Amino acid sequence: MRVERVELVDFRNHDALTVDLPAGVSVLVGANGVGKTNLLEAVGYLATLGSHRVGQDTSLVRAGADAALIRAIAIREGRRVQVDVEIRPGSGVRGRVNGAAVPRARDVLGVIRATMFAPEDLGLIRGDPEERRRFLDLLATQRLPRYLGSRQDYDRVLRQRNTLLRSAGGRLPAAGLATLDVWDEKLAAAGAEIWAERLRLVAALTPLVTQAYQQLAARDDLVEATYVSSLGGSAELDPDPAKLGQALRERLLADRPREVERGVTLSGPHRDDLALTLRALPARTHASHGEAWSLALALRLGAHRLLTDEGEEPVLLLDDVFAELDRRRREQVAEVAAAAEQALVTAAVAEELPRSLPAAMFHVEPGTIEQREPR
């Protein structure tokens, strides 16, 4: 698939912006802060209903505006489709497909497919577990759009359960315990769906990440990704939802005295991590800066390959990808981008780009974008 046109209204620093994009590689060049990344972020938002930079939608709306609009026209399987998303803080997100309103915003998922790498992805290696959980959840949403519903259900039950635990003040009466039993059941059911999909995802993704990293590094370094569950470290988990749900029920019951005392849920998918190792050593503490950057990029390229193998190829979004790479690795990334059906790349200066990268060139200023002659 490819995105033929993107229109933004009051999104980030753009009051109104429209750009027509060709197939192949398009490079957006401009100084820092002009809004290059914002354009890529908008395409990524249509694919996942989430931003790679912020957890809340409020900052996506231009200062002084009430709402932001992202509109894209894409070509999928030879057919043209339009998708609109309106972001209105306080009122939620509304979606339209070919002009018709959808019942739920998440019903637009799957129309646009995209994989995005950005400098913030270094947090996938160096950052907290929340960064890696978010990576898994956004990728799982693209593989299986209904996953977002499971995640939203889980978050809602978790908030309500934690509210009950905090209100207990260290002691729950009989009525409170009965209510907690209800929340335990709901949390176990929603948590099992999340666990099952994350486990399947990690199993499918790991060999593709290893392949991508070895291609970037030109070495046979072993990369391993292990799903670390709050149920018991890195032990193997059966991805059967029924077994996972039962395991979480048992853990919640065992944790109950401590949870009532502390006022928080201690086990579940919200406490898990993805452990990444490079040459059998923890990447978070032992990878050099260049290795960590390459491993983060390999995670995204592995995700891109996974989505491509399972359906229509996503748009490849590469934000400032060449700045931290040596010449040989730049050439490897350029080769990947050139092979994609469509890739959008940002750079502060054209000199960062490999000479071998065939691309349409666009110059970006706040609120404007214009196509320039190729290099």
Secondary structure, DSSP 8 states (H G I E B T S, - for coil): -EEEEEEEEEETTEEEEEEE--SEEEEEE--TTSSHHHHHHHHHHHHHSS-SS-SSSGGGB-TT-S-EEEEEEEEETTEEEEEEEEEETTTEEEEEETTEE-SSGGGGTTSS-EEEE-GGGGHHHHS-HHHHHHHHHHHHHHH-TTHHHHHHHHHHHHHHHHHHHHHHTT---HHHHHHHHHHHHHHHHHHHHHHHHHHHHHHHHHHHHHHHHHHHHTS---EEEEEEBTTTBT------HHHHHHHHHHHHHHHHHHHHHHTS--SSGGG-EEEEEETTEEHHHHS-HHHHHHHHHHHHHHHHHHHHHHSS--EEEEESTTTT--HHHHHHHHHHHHHSSEEEEEESSGGGS-TT---EEEEEETTEEEEE---
